[in-house]
Amino acid sequence: MNVYKTTQKTEKEIDFFDEIDMDDETVTELFYWRKHPNLHGMMERLYNKKGGGEKEFNCVPVKLDETDLSELEFAIKNKSLPTTGGFFFGKSEESEEEVKNDLDFIEKAKEALKEGYTVYYTSWW
């Protein structure tokens, strides 16, 4: 599970890897998680809300904007990320450290947006 920032702009909100050059030096990882299924479940909800059509939410990017990040921040602070499971997913801890890391991601992503970057989430499992 990764969040990236790039100076490249996309027309689409979702499924836009055809518009991004992943080898471009402006693509920078902002955050990485391993086995945080509840956060992934929230990202899947955003993907579907934005019109996502993939049956399996895997290897598809979702552009994150200020509204998305505020929604995520609210869910994280209120421990209301959707309970999500799956074969490879493990279990979200909801520990103080996990919450702190998630809020750190939100802060970094908001700052990147203010600096003019495109910010997006993707995963591969």
C-alpha positions in Angstrom: 0.0 0.0 0.0 1.6 3.2 -1.2 0.9 6.9 -1.5 2.9 8.8 -4.2 3.2 12.4 -5.2 4.2 13.7 -8.6 4.2 16.9 -10.6 2.5 15.1 -13.4 -1.2 15.9 -13.8 -3.9 13.5 -14.7 -7.3 14.1 -16.3 -8.9 11.1 -14.5 -9.5 10.7 -10.8 -9.0 6.9 -11.0 -7.4 4.2 -13.1 -4.9 6.7 -14.6 -1.7 4.7 -14.8 -1.9 5.2 -18.6 -1.4 9.0 -17.9 1.5 8.6 -15.4 5.1 7.9 -16.3 6.1 5.8 -13.3 9.8 6.1 -14.3 9.6 9.9 -14.2 11.8 11.3 -11.5 9.0 13.4 -10.1 7.1 10.3 -8.8 8.1 10.1 -5.2 6.7 7.7 -2.5 5.1 9.7 0.3 4.0 6.8 2.5 4.0 3.0 2.7 2.0 0.6 4.7 2.1 -3.2 5.0 -1.1 -4.9 6.1 -3.5 -2.0 7.0 -6.7 -3.4 5.5 -9.0 -0.9 7.1 -7.2 2.0 5.4 -7.3 0.0 2.2 -11.0 -0.5 2.6 -11.5 3.3 3.0 -9.4 3.9 -0.2 -11.6 1.3 -2.0 -14.7 3.3 -0.9 -13.1 6.4 -2.4 -12.3 4.6 -5.6 -15.9 3.4 -5.9 -17.3 6.8 -5.0 -15.2 8.3 -7.8 -16.7 5.8 -10.3 -14.2 2.9 -10.0 -15.2 -0.1 -12.1 -12.6 -2.7 -11.3 -14.1 -5.8 -9.6 -10.9 -6.2 -7.5 -9.4 -3.1 -6.0 -5.8 -3.9 -6.7 -3.1 -2.1 -8.7 -5.4 0.8 -9.5 -4.6 4.4 -8.5 -7.0 6.8 -6.8 -6.2 10.5 -6.9 -6.5 12.1 -3.4 -7.7 15.6 -3.0 -8.2 17.8 0.1 -11.8 16.6 0.6 -10.7 12.9 0.4 -7.9 13.6 2.9 -10.3 15.4 5.3 -12.7 12.4 5.1 -9.8 10.0 5.8 -8.5 12.1 8.7 -12.0 12.2 10.3 -12.3 8.4 9.9 -8.8 7.8 11.4 -9.4 10.1 14.3 -12.7 8.6 15.1 -11.6 5.0 14.5 -14.3 4.6 11.9 -12.3 3.1 9.0 -14.3 0.3 7.5 -13.4 -3.1 8.8 -11.8 -4.8 5.9 -10.5 -8.4 5.4 -9.0 -10.6 2.8 -6.7 -13.5 2.2 -3.4 -11.4 2.2 -4.7 -8.5 4.3 -3.8 -9.3 7.9 -5.5 -7.1 10.5 -5.4 -3.3 11.2 -4.1 -2.6 14.7 -5.7 0.7 15.5 -2.9 1.2 17.9 -1.7 4.7 18.9 1.3 4.2 16.6 -0.8 3.2 13.6 -3.1 6.2 14.1 -0.1 8.5 14.5 1.4 7.1 11.2 -1.9 7.5 9.4 -2.2 11.1 10.6 1.4 11.7 9.5 0.5 10.5 6.1 -2.5 12.9 6.0 -0.2 15.8 6.9 2.4 14.9 4.3 -0.3 14.5 1.6 -2.0 17.8 2.4 1.4 19.6 2.2 2.1 18.0 -1.1 -1.2 19.2 -2.5 -0.5 22.7 -1.3 2.8 22.5 -3.2 1.0 21.6 -6.4 1.6 17.9 -6.5 -0.8 15.2 -7.7 -1.2 12.8 -4.8 -2.5 9.2 -5.2 -2.9 5.9 -3.5 -2.3 2.5 -5.0 -1.7 -1.0 -3.8 -0.5 -4.3 -4.9 -1.3 -7.5 -3.1 
